[in-house]
Every structure is written in C-alpha cells, then in structure tokens.
C-alpha cells in the first residue's frame, strides 16, 4: 500500500521529468513565432483556430479511451490479464471514429473562414487521435518520458519547421501539410515505443474492447470534450467576432501565456493517481503535504517563467512581428489567469482523484456557460482584452467553487508554507502593472539585470524553504 514517502519519491521524480519537458517545449513556441512572422497574422489566425478545432475533435474521437488507459493498464496486472489488453482495442475504435469525423469534414465545411483549407487540416485528425491513445499508453505504463519527448519537443518542433521549409520550397498548403508531417512522425514514434513495451501485443486484438474500459472511459471522454471546448472558446469567439488577424494576435499571446499553463497541466497525471491511492484516513493526513508540494513546485516554476515574460514582452511578441502586438495588456490578464490557476485551480485535480468525475463535468459545463455568455458581450466590446477577461471570469468562479466544496468536505489542502508563494504571485502582478501601465520603461540591460535579481531572490527563497522544512515529510511506515 502506498504511503507518504512513496508518494514523495514519485512526485519528486515526476517533477524532474516535468521540468525537462518544459525546457524542451520552449523550442516549439519559438518556431511558432517565426512561423507567424512568415505567414502573417491572417493566415496564422486561421491556422491557430483550425488547429485548436482539430485538437478538440481528435480528443473527442478517442471517446475517453486514452484517459481510460491510465486506469485500465494497471488493472491488467491486478486481474491477471495480458499487460497490453485495451491498447489496440482502443486504437482501432479511435481510428474508426476519427475517420468518420474526417469524412464529415470533407463532406462540407461549416465555417467560411475554413472552407478552402479545412480539408487539408483534416488529414491530420486521424494521427492526432491515435497518437493520444499511444501517448497515454506509455504514461499509464509508467513511461511518461516518452510522451514528454515526443509531444513536448519532437512534434512541437517538427510541425512548424516542416511548414516553414515547405513555404520556402513553394509547396502550397504549407501550414496544414507541416502539421500533417509532424503528426505522422509523432504517431510512428509513439507506436514504436509502445511496441517495445509490449512486444507480444498483436496488431489485431482477439477480443472486442472491454465493457469495463468503455464504461469507465465514456464519461471521461465527454468531460474532456467540454473542457477542450471551454479552453478554446475564447480564441474561437475572437475569430468569430474580430476576424482571423486578431485571432492570430490572440493566438500568439495564448501561446506565450501557455508556458505557465503547461506547468500546471503537467502535474495532472502526476497528482491524480496519488490522490486516487489515498484512503479516507490518508486524505485527512497526507493530502495537504502532497498537494501543497505540487502547488509549491508549480508556482515556483511559473514564477521563473513569468518574470521573464513580463520583463521581455515586446521582445517575445516581436519575434512574430509587429502585426501581433495588439492590445498587449491582454498578455498580463492571461498570465494572471494561469498564475491563479496554478495556485488555486489545481483543486479540480483533487476532485478527479477522488473519483468525482460527474462533479467535474457539471463544473466544466457551468464554466462553459459563463465563458460563452461573458465572451459574447466582452469580446465585441473590449476585443482581445475581453476574451482574456472572459477566461479570467470563469476560472475565478471555478476556483472559488471547487475550494469551497473541498472545505465543506473537511479537506483544506493548502499548507501555511504556501503563503510565501502567494506573496510572490502578488509581487509578479505588481511588477507587471508598474511596467505596463505606469510610465516606467527599462532598456534591455536593465531588464536583464532585473530578471537576474528576480532569479537570485527566488533562489534564496528556495534555499530557505529547503533549510527550514521539507515540503513533503519523509516518513517511514
């Protein structure tokens, strides 16, 4: 049976993998900025909006089976089944659904902006969907490094690099075809690594997909669709109300701010199984140190990245070109959203770990209603700032609701040691306000010195935390 010391070792190892994945993932957005500069705001806006649409459809095509493998593969060992059972069954069912979705897209485009290019983008849908299955197979089989390398680095770099190369070679439809090249190569790598883990796994499974896997996965799949639609609703409303050029500018800012979101999301498959493995007694004794450790690490890494973004926003956005520097205050609001979500928003992970998937679905549906309602009024009135404010509104409601719910359950997972992290978040936001709103400008050398000072201060804070107390006590049982 797991104990706090086992959880501590697993979390610390996973943090290292997460940090490495974050470092590797920087390469993808940098090439994306270059790609935005080459193709222009309008064409890039169509690319970003269509890619997010593909991500939503492809994730729905898995029917939740990719997430279901997190649970089903460990169950194979407990129940004496073949270790690979469920993998190829999920693959073939996902492939059939994805091909049907591709056929629907080819039959007729449903948005004027995408009428010409959408079928070319749709070619990638199948490979997106089946890659989810194999990627989560590796994670469910305790091989998270496979997904980190392929998804965070290999595909993230190869896709924009291929599009740029095709553009200069004069190949038409360079953006969707570059996306296709990246997804095909990523799928092949995932398949080879899964095949190495399960060399005896037949390509064609003998039995149909397990009823227990399907029943467990379908609610997860519907919840994933709602969550995906929720996350991308802001960009789509910008596309609808303001056009592709503004969508391109907003897409770049979302890409920059997502550097903070990536840190938080990376802890979801780490924290969820840890919480799920706790009985009622451990929830009241061990949840707080485990959760607080994760929040502490997420916030610390976000602060390292956040200070860089607020000090060098013009330099970052200028990589994409001047056309993308529109309402730059939008970036500050997006950063605030992800900083708050990194501190207060991980409470939703506890809900999933406790098996409250129905609660999560209801919460996401309610948040989607807030997002669509607020976006309908805010985006036309305030432009990109309105889209960011819409995101802030539903995130704040969700965070308050989830934490109040946990408090009522008698599970308050925040340690007093997190106070200094929250203070640092306030310092970061204050610095952004001073630099963006006030008439306070720094040259490049001053910005570099300020960032160095912030790194030293955060480093001192880190050493102080380690010296005074361990975030997760190393107890032996």
RODO-2510 file (C-alpha; in nm, 4 decimals, decimal comma):
residues 477
     n   res          X          Y          Z
     1     x     0,0000     0,0000     0,0000
     2     x     0,1320     0,3459    -0,0838
     3     x     0,2457     0,5805     0,1909
     4     x     0,3611     0,9409     0,2083
     5     x     0,7262     0,8502     0,1493
     6     x     0,6425     0,6535    -0,1672
     7     x     0,4310     0,9404    -0,2936
     8     x     0,7150     1,1815    -0,2196
     9     x     0,9646     0,9829    -0,4278
    10     x     0,7217     0,9506    -0,7168
    11     x     0,6354     1,3217    -0,7146
    12     x     0,9980     1,4339    -0,6979
    13     x     1,0947     1,2092    -0,9880
    14     x     0,7970     1,3316    -1,1884
    15     x     0,8881     1,6951    -1,1191
    16     x     1,2262     1,6405    -1,2856
    17     x     1,0580     1,4922    -1,5935
    18     x     0,8152     1,7838    -1,5968
    19     x     1,0938     2,0424    -1,5812
    20     x     1,2840     1,8732    -1,8630
    21     x     0,9653     1,8618    -2,0702
    22     x     0,9055     2,2322    -2,0080
    23     x     1,2573     2,3208    -2,1208
    24     x     1,2174     2,1136    -2,4368
    25     x     0,8760     2,2617    -2,5062
    26     x     1,0233     2,6119    -2,5341
    27     x     1,1612     2,5201    -2,8784
    28     x     0,8145     2,4663    -3,0280
    29     x     0,6668     2,8102    -2,9438
    30     x     0,9822     2,9827    -3,0669
    31     x     0,9393     2,8227    -3,4093
    32     x     0,5685     2,9032    -3,3931
    33     x     0,6548     3,2726    -3,3534
    34     x     0,8827     3,2525    -3,6569
    35     x     0,6068     3,0780    -3,8492
    36     x     0,3599     3,3516    -3,7529
    37     x     0,6008     3,6163    -3,8813
    38     x     0,6464     3,4341    -4,2129
    39     x     0,2809     3,3580    -4,2875
    40     x     0,1249     3,6771    -4,1495
    41     x    -0,1473     3,7448    -3,8945
    42     x    -0,4498     3,6476    -4,1066
    43     x    -0,3204     3,3118    -4,2305
    44     x    -0,1707     3,2302    -3,8934
    45     x    -0,5032     3,3146    -3,7274
    46     x    -0,6784     3,0575    -3,9463
    47     x    -0,4038     2,8067    -3,8634
    48     x    -0,4332     2,8544    -3,4859
    49     x    -0,8130     2,8424    -3,4868
    50     x    -0,8252     2,5345    -3,7087
    51     x    -0,5566     2,3518    -3,5128
    52     x    -0,7462     2,4028    -3,1881
    53     x    -1,0612     2,2753    -3,3593
    54     x    -0,8723     1,9622    -3,4679
    55     x    -0,7413     1,9128    -3,1145
    56     x    -1,0948     1,9249    -2,9782
    57     x    -1,2376     1,6869    -3,2396
    58     x    -0,9474     1,4436    -3,2161
    59     x    -0,9631     1,4350    -2,8382
    60     x    -1,3367     1,3620    -2,8617
    61     x    -1,2657     1,0875    -3,1166
    62     x    -1,0880     0,8840    -2,8502
    63     x    -1,4183     0,8565    -2,6555
    64     x    -1,2090     0,8992    -2,3411
    65     x    -1,0314     0,5680    -2,4044
    66     x    -0,6908     0,7371    -2,3964
    67     x    -0,7570     0,8630    -2,0422
    68     x    -0,9190     0,5326    -1,9520
    69     x    -0,5896     0,3533    -2,0162
    70     x    -0,4399     0,5334    -1,7148
    71     x    -0,6690     0,3186    -1,5032
    72     x    -0,7067     0,0057    -1,7176
    73     x    -0,3401    -0,0827    -1,7772
    74     x    -0,2517    -0,1029    -1,4056
    75     x    -0,5693    -0,3099    -1,3587
    76     x    -0,4360    -0,5636    -1,6115
    77     x    -0,1666    -0,6689    -1,3657
    78     x    -0,4078    -0,6913    -1,0733
    79     x    -0,6590    -0,9041    -1,2644
    80     x    -0,4095    -1,1305    -1,4409
    81     x    -0,4891    -1,0074    -1,7918
    82     x    -0,2404    -0,9566    -2,0709
    83     x    -0,0406    -0,6387    -1,9890
    84     x    -0,1307    -0,4822    -2,3240
    85     x    -0,5049    -0,5557    -2,3152
    86     x    -0,7065    -0,2495    -2,4067
    87     x    -0,4367    -0,0736    -2,6105
    88     x    -0,5052    -0,1919    -2,9654
    89     x    -0,8761    -0,2236    -2,8934
    90     x    -0,8768     0,1468    -2,8051
    91     x    -0,6576     0,2263    -3,1060
    92     x    -0,8902     0,0681    -3,3635
    93     x    -1,2094     0,2127    -3,2173
    94     x    -1,0495     0,5586    -3,2016
    95     x    -0,9271     0,5251    -3,5600
    96     x    -1,2778     0,4396    -3,6859
    97     x    -1,4349     0,7369    -3,5053
    98     x    -1,1595     0,9718    -3,6259
    99     x    -1,2036     0,8582    -3,9868
   100     x    -1,5782     0,9188    -3,9632
   101     x    -1,5128     1,2716    -3,8316
   102     x    -1,2666     1,3298    -4,1162
   103     x    -1,5296     1,2182    -4,3664
   104     x    -1,7825     1,4618    -4,2221
   105     x    -1,5317     1,7469    -4,2531
   106     x    -1,4537     1,6581    -4,6142
   107     x    -1,8248     1,6414    -4,6929
   108     x    -1,8715     2,0081    -4,6187
   109     x    -1,7003     2,2852    -4,4274
   110     x    -1,9141     2,4675    -4,1731
   111     x    -1,7270     2,7977    -4,1399
   112     x    -1,6495     3,0353    -4,4242
   113     x    -1,3002     3,1074    -4,2999
   114     x    -1,2045     2,7414    -4,3213
   115     x    -1,3881     2,6447    -4,6402
   116     x    -1,0740     2,6145    -4,8546
   117     x    -0,8158     2,4933    -4,6050
   118     x    -1,0151     2,2820    -4,3586
   119     x    -0,9995     1,9555    -4,5603
   120     x    -0,6195     1,9844    -4,5720
   121     x    -0,6059     2,0279    -4,1959
   122     x    -0,8474     1,7380    -4,1501
   123     x    -0,5835     1,4993    -4,2886
   124     x    -0,4040     1,5259    -3,9533
   125     x    -0,7087     1,4381    -3,7439
   126     x    -0,6602     1,0606    -3,7526
   127     x    -0,2964     1,0830    -3,6444
   128     x    -0,3802     1,3291    -3,3680
   129     x    -0,6404     1,0921    -3,2240
   130     x    -0,4466     0,7650    -3,2346
   131     x    -0,1349     0,9398    -3,1003
   132     x    -0,3353     1,0271    -2,7890
   133     x    -0,4022     0,6562    -2,7349
   134     x    -0,0367     0,5526    -2,7660
   135     x     0,0908     0,8540    -2,5708
   136     x    -0,1352     0,7772    -2,2753
   137     x    -0,0460     0,4091    -2,3021
   138     x     0,3152     0,4999    -2,2245
   139     x     0,2075     0,7205    -1,9340
   140     x    -0,0261     0,4538    -1,7985
   141     x     0,2629     0,2073    -1,8194
   142     x     0,4872     0,4364    -1,6102
   143     x     0,6825     0,5718    -1,9094
   144     x     0,5943     0,9448    -1,9007
   145     x     0,9259     1,0420    -2,0583
   146     x     0,8082     0,9020    -2,3937
   147     x     0,5129     1,1389    -2,4132
   148     x     0,7217     1,4314    -2,2862
   149     x     0,9868     1,3912    -2,5555
   150     x     0,7556     1,3241    -2,8496
   151     x     0,4705     1,5642    -2,7690
   152     x     0,6602     1,8453    -2,5994
   153     x     0,9638     1,8511    -2,8260
   154     x     0,9671     1,6329    -3,1355
   155     x     0,6229     1,7085    -3,2809
   156     x     0,6190     2,0645    -3,1423
   157     x     0,9382     2,1409    -3,3371
   158     x     0,8912     1,9254    -3,6469
   159     x     0,5465     2,0613    -3,7418
   160     x     0,6347     2,4339    -3,7629
   161     x     0,9785     2,3543    -3,9076
   162     x     0,8144     2,1486    -4,1850
   163     x     0,5662     2,4277    -4,2614
   164     x     0,8459     2,6847    -4,2846
   165     x     1,0519     2,4585    -4,5108
   166     x     0,7539     2,3898    -4,7402
   167     x     0,6796     2,7622    -4,7615
   168     x     1,0272     2,8411    -4,8905
   169     x     1,0127     2,5448    -5,1279
   170     x     0,6951     2,6900    -5,2774
   171     x     0,4755     2,3962    -5,1738
   172     x     0,1102     2,5037    -5,1394
   173     x    -0,0883     2,4459    -4,8175
   174     x     0,2366     2,4552    -4,6203
   175     x     0,0710     2,5111    -4,2812
   176     x    -0,1671     2,2123    -4,2807
   177     x     0,0857     1,9853    -4,4534
   178     x     0,3552     2,0737    -4,1997
   179     x     0,1091     1,9842    -3,9279
   180     x     0,0427     1,6524    -4,1030
   181     x     0,4148     1,5673    -4,1267
   182     x     0,4641     1,6321    -3,7559
   183     x     0,1641     1,4228    -3,6534
   184     x     0,2542     1,1269    -3,8758
   185     x     0,6111     1,1154    -3,7461
   186     x     0,4921     1,1561    -3,3869
   187     x     0,2433     0,8723    -3,4318
   188     x     0,5126     0,6409    -3,5732
   189     x     0,7461     0,7148    -3,2819
   190     x     0,4699     0,6532    -3,0283
   191     x     0,3820     0,3240    -3,1961
   192     x     0,7430     0,2008    -3,1988
   193     x     0,7898     0,2843    -2,8299
   194     x     0,4621     0,1165    -2,7319
   195     x     0,5615    -0,1871    -2,9395
   196     x     0,8898    -0,2043    -2,7463
   197     x     0,6965    -0,2016    -2,4184
   198     x     0,4586    -0,4759    -2,5362
   199     x     0,6449    -0,6857    -2,7960
   200     x     0,3808    -0,9621    -2,7827
   201     x     0,0890    -0,7270    -2,8468
   202     x    -0,0986    -0,8342    -3,1626
   203     x    -0,1847    -0,5702    -3,4207
   204     x    -0,5388    -0,7071    -3,4420
   205     x    -0,6824    -0,7851    -3,0967
   206     x    -0,8642    -1,1130    -3,0459
   207     x    -1,1498    -0,9679    -2,8461
   208     x    -1,3661    -0,6592    -2,8637
   209     x    -1,2993    -0,3688    -2,6363
   210     x    -1,3709    -0,4404    -2,2701
   211     x    -1,7074    -0,3189    -2,1439
   212     x    -1,5484    -0,2035    -1,8181
   213     x    -1,2942     0,0089    -2,0071
   214     x    -1,5644     0,1587    -2,2268
   215     x    -1,7991     0,2339    -1,9359
   216     x    -1,5168     0,3950    -1,7407
   217     x    -1,3900     0,5979    -2,0380
   218     x    -1,7064     0,7438    -2,1925
   219     x    -1,7808     0,9923    -1,9099
   220     x    -1,4158     1,0991    -1,9205
   221     x    -1,4427     1,1491    -2,2962
   222     x    -1,7474     1,3738    -2,2710
   223     x    -1,5877     1,5727    -1,9912
   224     x    -1,2701     1,6098    -2,1989
   225     x    -1,4731     1,7464    -2,4900
   226     x    -1,6413     2,0049    -2,2690
   227     x    -1,3084     2,1034    -2,1127
   228     x    -1,1406     2,1325    -2,4542
   229     x    -1,4233     2,3472    -2,5879
   230     x    -1,4039     2,5603    -2,2746
   231     x    -1,0300     2,6231    -2,3073
   232     x    -1,0524     2,7217    -2,6743
   233     x    -1,3802     2,9126    -2,6649
   234     x    -1,2038     3,2476    -2,6247
   235     x    -0,9942     3,2051    -2,9383
   236     x    -1,2937     3,0927    -3,1436
   237     x    -1,5018     3,3892    -3,0308
   238     x    -1,2174     3,6251    -3,1270
   239     x    -1,2133     3,4546    -3,4668
   240     x    -1,5910     3,4873    -3,4995
   241     x    -1,6310     3,8475    -3,3828
   242     x    -1,2973     4,0084    -3,4725
   243     x    -1,1613     3,8089    -3,7668
   244     x    -0,8503     3,5976    -3,8406
   245     x    -0,5918     3,8737    -3,7906
   246     x    -0,6993     3,9432    -3,4343
   247     x    -0,7282     3,5683    -3,3766
   248     x    -0,3652     3,5345    -3,4851
   249     x    -0,2551     3,8039    -3,2391
   250     x    -0,4581     3,6459    -2,9591
   251     x    -0,3203     3,3042    -3,0512
   252     x     0,0370     3,4268    -3,0055
   253     x    -0,0441     3,5696    -2,6621
   254     x    -0,2158     3,2465    -2,5633
   255     x     0,0933     3,0548    -2,6806
   256     x     0,3190     3,2741    -2,4645
   257     x     0,0971     3,2538    -2,1550
   258     x     0,0501     2,8788    -2,2014
   259     x     0,4093     2,8399    -2,0870
   260     x     0,2615     2,8802    -1,7381
   261     x    -0,0395     2,6591    -1,8059
   262     x     0,1846     2,3783    -1,9296
   263     x     0,3473     2,3561    -1,5874
   264     x     0,0135     2,3134    -1,4111
   265     x    -0,1330     2,0706    -1,6649
   266     x     0,1827     1,8584    -1,6458
   267     x     0,1070     1,7847    -1,2813
   268     x    -0,2423     1,6477    -1,3541
   269     x    -0,1316     1,2911    -1,4448
   270     x     0,1126     1,3069    -1,1521
   271     x    -0,1198     1,4210    -0,8732
   272     x    -0,4365     1,2378    -0,9834
   273     x    -0,3160     0,8792    -0,9208
   274     x    -0,1548     0,9844    -0,5914
   275     x    -0,4834     1,1246    -0,4603
   276     x    -0,6724     0,8270    -0,6009
   277     x    -0,4494     0,5930    -0,3981
   278     x    -0,5349     0,7586    -0,0652
   279     x    -0,7923     0,6120     0,1701
   280     x    -1,0116     0,8311     0,3897
   281     x    -0,7580     0,8450     0,6724
   282     x    -0,4724     0,9435     0,4431
   283     x    -0,6844     1,2110     0,2766
   284     x    -0,7044     1,3909     0,6115
   285     x    -0,3356     1,3442     0,6979
   286     x    -0,1371     1,3222     0,3735
   287     x    -0,3372     1,5216     0,1192
   288     x    -0,2232     1,8597     0,2476
   289     x     0,1553     1,7972     0,2283
   290     x     0,1286     1,6209    -0,1085
   291     x    -0,0968     1,8837    -0,2662
   292     x     0,0965     2,1747    -0,1160
   293     x     0,4206     2,0308    -0,2523
   294     x     0,2734     2,0187    -0,6028
   295     x     0,1331     2,3723    -0,5770
   296     x     0,4672     2,4951    -0,4423
   297     x     0,6590     2,3427    -0,7342
   298     x     0,4074     2,4578    -0,9967
   299     x     0,4076     2,8152    -0,8659
   300     x     0,7859     2,8292    -0,8313
   301     x     0,8444     2,7210    -1,1923
   302     x     0,5684     2,9541    -1,3135
   303     x     0,7360     3,2458    -1,1357
   304     x     1,0684     3,1726    -1,3072
   305     x     0,8959     3,1873    -1,6452
   306     x     0,6520     3,4632    -1,5509
   307     x     0,9196     3,7181    -1,4579
   308     x     1,0874     3,6599    -1,7936
   309     x     0,7615     3,7153    -1,9815
   310     x     0,6680     4,0387    -1,8030
   311     x     1,0173     4,1838    -1,8432
   312     x     1,0569     4,0970    -2,2101
   313     x     0,7035     4,1038    -2,3600
   314     x     0,7908     4,3242    -2,6582
   315     x     1,0969     4,1150    -2,7410
   316     x     0,8911     3,7938    -2,7282
   317     x     0,5968     3,9233    -2,9320
   318     x     0,8254     4,0984    -3,1838
   319     x     0,9576     3,7580    -3,2916
   320     x     0,6199     3,7037    -3,4553
   321     x     0,6138     4,0584    -3,5994
   322     x     0,4589     4,3973    -3,5255
   323     x     0,1184     4,2817    -3,6546
   324     x     0,0875     4,0599    -3,3480
   325     x     0,1433     4,3357    -3,0905
   326     x    -0,2250     4,4213    -3,0403
   327     x    -0,3660     4,5174    -2,7001
   328     x    -0,0544     4,3864    -2,5180
   329     x    -0,2306     4,4258    -2,1811
   330     x    -0,4162     4,1075    -2,2816
   331     x    -0,0997     3,9112    -2,2084
   332     x    -0,0949     4,0356    -1,8496
   333     x    -0,4505     3,9166    -1,7873
   334     x    -0,3713     3,5749    -1,9349
   335     x    -0,0648     3,5464    -1,7107
   336     x    -0,2787     3,6337    -1,4092
   337     x    -0,5268     3,3598    -1,5027
   338     x    -0,2581     3,0921    -1,5192
   339     x    -0,0830     3,2083    -1,2008
   340     x    -0,4097     3,1921    -1,0053
   341     x    -0,4939     2,8563    -1,1636
   342     x    -0,1509     2,7224    -1,0682
   343     x    -0,2163     2,8140    -0,7048
   344     x    -0,5922     2,7742    -0,6505
   345     x    -0,7057     2,5894    -0,9633
   346     x    -0,5347     2,2554    -0,9049
   347     x    -0,8158     2,1741    -0,6631
   348     x    -1,0035     2,0290    -0,9622
   349     x    -0,7323     1,7597    -0,9813
   350     x    -0,8262     1,6505    -0,6297
   351     x    -1,1861     1,6090    -0,7432
   352     x    -1,0784     1,3796    -1,0262
   353     x    -0,8542     1,1861    -0,7896
   354     x    -1,1488     1,1377    -0,5542
   355     x    -1,3499     0,9901    -0,8411
   356     x    -1,5887     1,2852    -0,8660
   357     x    -1,5900     1,2924    -1,2457
   358     x    -1,9596     1,3832    -1,2548
   359     x    -1,8908     1,6871    -1,0366
   360     x    -1,6066     1,7864    -1,2692
   361     x    -1,8357     1,7559    -1,5705
   362     x    -2,1023     1,9741    -1,4074
   363     x    -1,8373     2,2298    -1,3117
   364     x    -1,6996     2,2427    -1,6663
   365     x    -2,0470     2,2767    -1,8169
   366     x    -2,1251     2,5633    -1,5803
   367     x    -1,7903     2,7276    -1,6610
   368     x    -1,8578     2,6873    -2,0332
   369     x    -2,1868     2,8728    -1,9899
   370     x    -2,0027     3,1578    -1,8157
   371     x    -1,7332     3,1604    -2,0857
   372     x    -1,9798     3,1796    -2,3741
   373     x    -2,2054     3,4327    -2,2017
   374     x    -1,9281     3,6654    -2,0898
   375     x    -1,7400     3,6274    -2,4180
   376     x    -2,0489     3,7198    -2,6187
   377     x    -2,0568     4,0606    -2,4503
   378     x    -1,6908     4,1220    -2,3661
   379     x    -1,5139     4,0249    -2,6911
   380     x    -1,7065     4,2647    -2,9217
   381     x    -1,6807     4,5425    -2,6617
   382     x    -1,3178     4,5089    -2,5488
   383     x    -1,1509     4,2973    -2,8168
   384     x    -0,8669     4,0708    -2,7061
   385     x    -0,8856     4,2102    -2,3527
   386     x    -1,2487     4,0985    -2,3422
   387     x    -1,1507     3,7434    -2,4376
   388     x    -0,8903     3,7372    -2,1608
   389     x    -1,1396     3,8796    -1,9086
   390     x    -1,3870     3,6089    -2,0083
   391     x    -1,1231     3,3460    -1,9328
   392     x    -1,0478     3,5116    -1,6004
   393     x    -1,4163     3,5217    -1,5025
   394     x    -1,4945     3,1521    -1,5433
   395     x    -1,1623     3,0468    -1,3886
   396     x    -1,2229     3,2576    -1,0774
   397     x    -1,5757     3,1162    -1,0370
   398     x    -1,4450     2,7612    -1,0809
   399     x    -1,1593     2,8080    -0,8319
   400     x    -1,3863     2,9558    -0,5640
   401     x    -1,6499     2,6866    -0,6126
   402     x    -1,4012     2,3968    -0,6008
   403     x    -1,2179     2,5182    -0,2910
   404     x    -1,5390     2,5902    -0,1021
   405     x    -1,6555     2,2377    -0,1910
   406     x    -1,3308     2,0896    -0,0566
   407     x    -1,3588     2,2938     0,2612
   408     x    -1,7105     2,1603     0,3184
   409     x    -1,5713     1,8080     0,2806
   410     x    -1,3196     1,8866     0,5539
   411     x    -1,0288     1,8726     0,3070
   412     x    -0,8385     2,2005     0,3068
   413     x    -0,5223     2,1090     0,1124
   414     x    -0,3257     2,4346     0,1494
   415     x    -0,0330     2,4455     0,3897
   416     x     0,0664     2,7722     0,5579
   417     x     0,4038     2,7316     0,3861
   418     x     0,2365     2,8362     0,0606
   419     x     0,1867     3,1907     0,1859
   420     x     0,5247     3,2983     0,0517
   421     x     0,4331     3,1604    -0,2927
   422     x     0,1139     3,3669    -0,2967
   423     x     0,3132     3,6750    -0,1933
   424     x     0,5475     3,6149    -0,4858
   425     x     0,2490     3,5960    -0,7221
   426     x     0,1344     3,9362    -0,5932
   427     x     0,4864     4,0739    -0,6472
   428     x     0,4877     3,9467    -1,0050
   429     x     0,1495     4,1018    -1,0818
   430     x     0,2575     4,4310    -0,9197
   431     x     0,5718     4,4367    -1,1348
   432     x     0,3633     4,3799    -1,4464
   433     x     0,1274     4,6649    -1,3566
   434     x     0,4201     4,9013    -1,2968
   435     x     0,5923     4,8064    -1,6215
   436     x     0,2853     4,8042    -1,8467
   437     x     0,0515     5,0658    -1,7019
   438     x     0,2940     5,3147    -1,5487
   439     x     0,5407     5,5278    -1,7437
   440     x     0,8269     5,3108    -1,6313
   441     x     1,0465     5,1825    -1,9121
   442     x     1,3624     4,9749    -1,8908
   443     x     1,6244     4,9180    -2,1557
   444     x     1,7477     4,5696    -2,2421
   445     x     2,0366     4,5744    -1,9931
   446     x     1,8121     4,6938    -1,7120
   447     x     1,5587     4,4230    -1,7935
   448     x     1,8321     4,1592    -1,7915
   449     x     1,9604     4,2837    -1,4556
   450     x     1,6065     4,2880    -1,3131
   451     x     1,5496     3,9297    -1,4264
   452     x     1,8805     3,8210    -1,2747
   453     x     1,7821     3,9829    -0,9443
   454     x     1,4450     3,8042    -0,9519
   455     x     1,6174     3,4707    -1,0162
   456     x     1,8572     3,5269    -0,7249
   457     x     1,5685     3,6248    -0,4958
   458     x     1,3678     3,3182    -0,5952
   459     x     1,6775     3,1032    -0,5480
   460     x     1,7261     3,2397    -0,1961
   461     x     1,3602     3,1684    -0,1231
   462     x     1,4032     2,8125    -0,2498
   463     x     1,7113     2,7515    -0,0321
   464     x     1,5316     2,8981     0,2682
   465     x     1,2359     2,6649     0,2131
   466     x     1,4650     2,3637     0,1952
   467     x     1,6549     2,4667     0,5054
   468     x     1,3562     2,5371     0,7273
   469     x     1,1421     2,2344     0,6389
   470     x     1,0748     1,9743     0,3725
   471     x     0,7551     2,0279     0,1792
   472     x     0,6728     1,6573     0,1993
   473     x     0,7967     1,4942     0,5200
   474     x     0,9978     1,1798     0,4610
   475     x     0,8165     0,9466     0,6982
   476     x     0,8676     0,5729     0,7142
   477     x     0,5871     0,3375     0,7903
***
